[in-house]
């Protein structure tokens, strides 16, 4: 039985998990969300309170940043690929689980003094309480503890991925999954070699088993105990064996799917499921346990960005270049509703031209609109714009951090 049937049961069971419990008499129950927005061109990240729209902080960086939030939501990593540095922003939101409820601690947001330098950082992979930063032109990854960073004493564990390439290293229990460059391929003088596969490393960095084929590996995501990687041949899945060692299996696209590939992946945190692109005008719902793991959804125009809802587990949101936002039911692969939320943003032109980006923040989808210097807040229930937040210059990359809990 694949995910499509299992998920309906899982969703009904998870209703109780999402309840945060009852506050005591001396507690106030609050929900707080903060948006972290990087500018498209200027080296700056802004922290914004979702409810008030107030700017809580403006952080000057060295260069343009792509943003990634940690699993806990206590930090946001600002990866400045062209300027060889990664900065860390303390979000000022801490959620602590107490079984029947969660405690919420709110403090000021701040740019931490700790920064991580290396040649061409691209990926910040979150795993448990750790982050792994990959530096393309070094061919090495740095694994760091988020709590050590917050305490001001980070110690990096270095994982060697053999040679410089546009790669990734993903922790997997006490092992690592590392991309493998094709060093025999002809490359231009300043170009990095392509990827040919994935290998499993032990905790000391020694290879276990053979290299698994994964041509042009790009995109990775966690879901439950699995990790998925996008490849030319299909999606490569790493799963734990009985003794918790990584087992690699290729989910081939097969002859029934149209020409295309997955190169960007998102993983559900609550049900075992992945969402990926498939070419530019389709998305792929991927169930690793199904005999037919791929379900494609045709989009009216090319995809600009997409996101999974961490609370409404059957919801995915896709923004297309015609300015429409689409709600997709991941259980049956249908577009449930669509709404015009921005002007059209063509995918033609440079891949890094300013275009909207999405983040799910509680009851809203926050969408950057760089052309109009706005963040648009779309109400998930009504699927209409509630309001906008003015953000100077060209708001681009965005992450949302927050939740609800008891404030003592």
C-alpha positions in Angstrom: 0.0 0.0 0.0 1.5 3.3 -1.1 1.4 6.8 0.5 -1.7 7.9 -1.4 -3.9 5.6 0.7 -1.8 5.6 3.9 -1.7 9.4 4.1 -5.5 9.8 4.5 -5.2 7.7 7.7 -2.1 9.6 8.8 -3.7 13.0 8.3 -6.7 12.0 10.5 -4.4 10.7 13.2 -2.2 13.8 13.2 -5.0 16.1 14.2 -4.2 15.5 17.9 -0.5 16.1 17.4 -1.1 19.7 16.2 -3.0 20.7 19.3 -0.7 22.7 21.6 -2.4 22.0 24.9 -4.0 24.2 27.5 -2.3 27.1 29.1 -2.2 27.4 32.9 -3.6 30.4 34.8 -0.2 32.1 34.8 0.4 31.5 31.1 -0.7 33.5 28.1 -1.1 31.6 24.8 0.4 33.4 21.8 1.1 32.9 18.1 4.1 34.7 16.7 5.5 34.7 13.2 8.5 36.5 11.8 9.5 36.9 8.2 13.2 37.1 7.1 13.5 38.7 3.7 16.7 39.1 1.7 17.0 41.8 -1.0 17.5 40.7 -4.6 20.6 42.8 -5.2 21.6 44.6 -2.0 23.5 42.8 0.8 20.8 43.1 3.4 18.3 40.9 5.2 15.3 42.3 7.0 13.4 40.7 9.9 9.6 41.6 9.9 6.9 40.9 12.4 4.0 39.3 10.5 1.2 40.7 12.6 2.2 44.3 12.7 4.3 44.5 9.6 7.0 46.2 11.7 10.6 45.9 10.8 12.4 44.2 13.7 15.9 44.4 12.4 18.0 45.2 9.3 21.1 43.2 8.9 23.9 44.3 6.6 25.8 41.4 4.9 28.7 41.1 2.5 26.7 40.1 -0.5 23.3 38.9 -1.8 22.0 36.1 0.3 19.8 33.0 -0.1 18.1 32.1 3.2 17.5 28.8 5.0 15.8 28.4 8.4 17.0 25.8 10.9 14.7 22.9 11.9 14.2 24.5 15.3 13.5 28.0 13.8 16.0 29.6 16.2 18.4 30.6 13.4 18.3 31.6 9.8 21.4 31.0 7.6 22.3 33.7 5.0 24.3 31.9 2.3 26.3 34.4 0.2 27.5 32.3 -2.6 29.4 35.0 -4.6 31.0 36.5 -1.5 32.3 33.3 0.1 30.6 33.6 3.5 27.6 32.4 5.5 26.1 34.6 8.2 23.7 33.4 10.9 20.7 35.4 12.2 19.1 34.6 15.6 15.4 34.7 15.0 14.3 35.5 18.6 11.8 32.7 18.5 12.2 29.5 20.6 9.6 26.8 20.9 10.1 24.1 23.5 7.9 21.0 23.6 6.4 19.9 27.0 4.3 17.0 25.8 0.8 18.5 26.3 1.8 22.0 25.2 4.7 24.1 23.9 6.4 27.0 25.6 7.2 30.0 23.4 10.1 32.3 24.2 10.3 35.6 22.3 13.4 37.8 22.2 15.1 40.3 19.9 16.4 39.1 16.6 20.1 39.7 15.9 23.0 39.1 13.5 25.4 36.8 15.3 29.1 37.6 15.2 29.9 34.0 14.1 30.3 33.6 10.4 31.6 30.8 8.2 33.9 31.6 5.4 34.9 29.3 2.5 35.0 29.3 -1.3 31.5 29.4 -2.9 29.1 28.2 -0.2 25.8 27.1 -1.8 23.9 24.5 0.3 22.8 24.8 3.9 21.3 21.4 4.8 19.4 21.1 8.0 19.4 17.8 9.9 18.2 17.5 13.5 20.0 20.1 15.6 22.8 20.5 13.1 23.5 22.3 9.8 25.9 21.2 7.0 27.4 23.9 4.8 28.8 22.9 1.5 31.6 24.9 -0.2 31.6 24.2 -3.9 35.1 25.4 -4.8 36.6 23.5 -1.8 34.7 20.2 -2.3 34.2 20.1 1.5 31.3 20.4 3.9 31.3 21.8 7.4 28.9 20.2 9.9 28.0 22.5 12.8 25.7 22.4 15.9 23.1 25.1 16.0 23.2 25.3 19.8 27.0 25.7 19.7 26.6 28.5 17.2 24.1 30.2 19.5 26.4 29.8 22.5 29.3 31.4 20.5 31.6 28.3 20.3 30.9 26.5 17.0 33.3 23.7 16.1 33.1 22.5 12.5 33.4 18.8 11.5 34.9 18.8 8.0 33.6 16.2 5.5 35.7 15.8 2.4 33.7 15.3 -0.9 36.9 14.5 -2.9 37.1 17.5 -5.2 35.5 20.9 -5.9 32.1 20.6 -7.5 28.5 22.0 -7.1 27.7 19.4 -4.5 26.0 18.5 -1.3 26.7 16.4 1.9 23.7 15.1 3.9 24.0 13.5 7.3 22.2 10.2 7.6 22.4 8.7 11.1 26.1 8.2 11.8 26.8 8.3 8.1 27.0 10.9 5.4 25.6 10.9 1.8 28.0 12.8 -0.5 27.7 13.8 -4.1 30.5 12.6 -6.4 32.0 14.7 -9.2 32.9 13.4 -12.6 36.6 14.3 -12.7 37.0 12.7 -16.2 34.5 15.0 -17.8 35.9 17.9 -19.9 35.2 21.2 -18.3 36.0 24.8 -19.2 39.0 26.3 -17.3 36.9 28.0 -14.6 34.0 25.6 -14.5 33.2 22.9 -11.9 32.9 19.3 -13.0 29.4 17.7 -13.3 28.0 15.2 -10.7 27.8 11.6 -11.6 26.4 10.0 -8.4 26.2 9.6 -4.7 28.3 7.7 -2.2 27.9 6.7 1.5 30.6 7.8 3.9 31.1 6.5 7.5 31.6 8.9 10.4 35.3 9.0 9.6 34.7 10.0 6.0 35.5 6.6 4.5 33.4 5.3 1.6 31.0 2.4 2.2 30.0 0.4 -0.9 29.9 1.6 -4.5 29.0 4.9 -5.9 25.3 5.0 -6.8 24.6 6.5 -10.2 22.8 9.9 -10.0 23.7 11.9 -13.1 23.6 15.7 -12.6 22.5 15.3 -9.0 20.6 18.4 -7.9 18.1 18.9 -5.2 17.7 17.0 -1.9 15.1 16.8 0.9 14.3 14.8 4.0 11.0 13.2 4.8 10.5 11.0 7.8 13.5 8.6 7.8 14.2 9.0 4.0 16.4 11.4 2.0 15.7 12.0 -1.7 18.0 13.3 -4.5 17.0 14.5 -8.0 18.9 12.8 -10.9 18.6 12.5 -14.7 17.5 8.9 -14.3 15.0 9.4 -11.5 14.9 10.2 -7.8 17.4 8.4 -5.7 16.1 7.4 -2.2 18.3 6.7 0.8 16.5 4.7 3.5 17.8 3.1 6.7 18.4 -0.7 6.8 17.6 -2.8 9.9 21.1 -1.9 11.3 20.5 1.8 10.3 22.9 1.8 7.4 22.0 3.8 4.3 20.4 1.8 1.5 20.2 3.5 -1.9 17.4 2.9 -4.4 16.6 4.6 -7.7 13.0 5.5 -8.5 13.3 5.5 -12.2 11.1 7.8 -14.2 10.2 5.0 -16.6 8.9 5.1 -20.1 5.4 6.3 -19.1 6.5 9.8 -18.0 7.1 12.6 -20.5 10.6 13.9 -20.9 11.8 15.8 -17.8 13.5 15.4 -14.5 13.3 16.4 -10.9 15.9 19.0 -9.8 14.3 20.7 -6.8 12.7 18.7 -3.9 10.7 19.4 -0.7 10.0 16.8 1.9 7.0 16.5 4.2 7.9 16.5 7.9 4.8 14.5 9.0 4.1 12.0 6.2 6.6 10.1 4.0 6.3 12.1 0.8 8.3 14.4 -1.5 7.3 17.2 -3.8 9.5 18.0 -6.8 9.5 20.0 -10.0 9.3 18.0 -13.2 10.5 20.2 -16.0 9.2 23.8 -15.8 5.5 23.3 -16.2 4.8 20.3 -14.0 5.3 19.2 -10.4 5.8 15.7 -9.3 4.2 14.1 -6.2 6.6 11.3 -5.2 5.6 8.4 -3.0 8.7 6.2 -2.4 6.6 3.2 -1.2 4.2 3.1 -4.2 4.6 0.8 -7.2 3.9 4.0 -9.3 5.9 6.5 -7.3 5.3 9.5 -9.5 2.1 11.5 -10.0 2.5 14.5 -12.2 0.4 17.7 -12.0 0.2 19.9 -15.1 0.5 23.6 -14.4 -1.1 26.3 -16.6 2.2 28.0 -17.1 5.8 27.6 -15.9 6.5 27.3 -12.2 8.1 30.2 -10.3 8.2 28.8 -6.8 6.4 26.2 -4.6 6.0 25.2 -1.0 4.5 22.6 1.3 2.3 23.6 4.2 3.8 22.1 7.5 0.4 22.3 9.3 -2.2 21.5 6.6 -0.5 18.4 5.5 -2.4 17.8 2.3 -1.7 21.3 1.0 1.0 22.4 -1.5 1.2 25.8 -3.0 2.6 26.7 -6.5 3.1 30.1 -8.0 3.2 30.2 -11.8 4.6 32.8 -14.1 1.1 34.2 -15.0 0.9 35.4 -11.4 -1.5 32.7 -10.2 -1.2 30.9 -6.9 -2.4 27.3 -6.9 -3.5 25.1 -4.0 -2.7 21.5 -4.8 -4.1 18.5 -2.8 -1.1 16.2 -2.6 -3.3 13.2 -1.8 -5.2 13.2 -5.1 -2.9 15.4 -7.2 -5.5 18.0 -8.1 -5.4 21.7 -8.3 -8.1 22.6 -5.8 -8.2 26.4 -6.3 -6.3 29.1 -8.0 -6.1 32.9 -7.5 -4.3 35.8 -9.2 -1.8 37.2 -6.6 0.8 39.1 -8.6 1.5 40.5 -12.0 3.0 38.0 -14.4 6.7 37.3 -13.8 8.2 35.6 -16.9 10.6 32.7 -16.5 12.5 33.9 -19.6 15.7 35.9 -18.9 18.4 35.1 -16.4 17.6 32.4 -13.9 18.4 34.8 -11.0 16.2 37.7 -12.2 14.0 39.0 -9.4 10.8 36.9 -9.1 8.5 36.2 -6.3 9.2 33.6 -3.6 6.8 31.8 -1.2 6.9 31.0 2.6 4.1 29.5 4.7 3.5 31.5 7.9 0.7 30.1 10.0 -2.6 31.1 8.3 -0.9 33.0 5.5 1.2 32.4 2.5 3.8 35.2 2.3 4.8 36.1 -1.2 7.6 38.5 -2.1 6.8 40.9 -5.0 10.1 42.5 -5.9 8.7 44.6 -8.7 6.4 46.5 -6.2 8.6 46.3 -3.0 6.0 44.3 -1.2 5.4 41.1 0.7 1.8 40.0 0.0 -0.1 38.0 2.6 -2.5 35.5 1.2 -5.1 34.1 3.6 -5.0 30.3 3.2 -8.7 29.8 4.0 -10.1 32.5 1.7 -7.2 32.4 -0.8 -7.4 36.1 -1.0 -4.9 38.8 -0.2 -5.5 40.0 3.4 -2.9 42.8 3.3 0.6 43.8 2.2 3.8 44.7 3.9 6.0 47.4 2.3 9.6 46.3 2.1 12.3 48.6 0.7 14.0 47.9 -2.6 13.5 44.4 -4.1 12.4 41.7 -1.5 13.3 38.3 -2.9 14.3 35.2 -0.8 12.0 34.7 2.2 11.6 32.3 5.1 9.0 32.3 7.8 9.7 31.3 11.4 7.1 31.0 14.2 4.3 29.1 15.9 2.1 29.1 19.0 2.9 28.3 22.6 2.5 29.3 26.2 4.3 32.5 27.2 5.2 32.6 30.9 
